[in-house]
Amino acid sequence: MASAHTTQTPFNRLLLTGAAGGLGKVLRETLRPYTKVLRLSDIVEMVPAVDDSEEVQVCDLADKNAVH
């Protein structure tokens, strides 16, 4: 049986919204192997980026001035 994990990541960048919540915390760890950069976003403060493969952005996605 072939391994589901490959050495090449299928995505360059993924955005995870609601990253500070319970499901967001689980998905943060789960999605890391699938992307070169995981961008984490939430309206509340969250754990800082663990390394260069994560970007943390605290903002309200309903506020278009906060979203770049």
N, C-alpha and C positions, 0 to 999 in steps of 0.2 A: 504494500500500500504506500502510495506517495505521501510525503509530508506536506501538510497544508501551509507550513511556513517556508518562505523562500528568502534568499539573501537580498533580493531586490524588493523594495517597497512599492506597492501598487500606486500610491498617491504621493505627490510632492508635498501637498499641504491639505489638512483637514481642519474645519472649524467645528468645535464642540461648544454649543451654547448651553447654558445652565450647568456649567462645569463645577460649580461649588456645591451643587445638590448631591443627594445620595446616589442617584443613577449616574450623574455626571462624574462623580469620583470613581465609580466602577468602570465607566467607559473610558476615562482618562488612561487608566492602566491597560485596558483591553485594546484600545486603538493605537497605542504607541508603536507596535511592530509594523503597522500597516501604512505609516506615513513618515516622510522625512521630517516634517514640521507639523506639530499639533498645536493649533491656536485654540486657547481656552478663553471663553468669554462668559461673564455673568454680571449681574447687577450688584452683587455683594463681593467683598474681599474673599480671596481664596489663597490656597497654598501657592507660594512662588514657583516659578518654573524650575524644574529639577536640573535642566541642562539646556544646551543650545537647540535641542530638538523640540522645545516647547516655547510658546509665546503666551503670556497671560495678559488679558485685556479686560479691565473692570469697566463696564459701561452698560447703559440701558439701550438695547437695540431698537427701542421705539423712538429714541432721540437721534434723528439723522445727523445732527452735528457731532455726536459722540462716535459715530461709526465712520471710519475712513475707508 
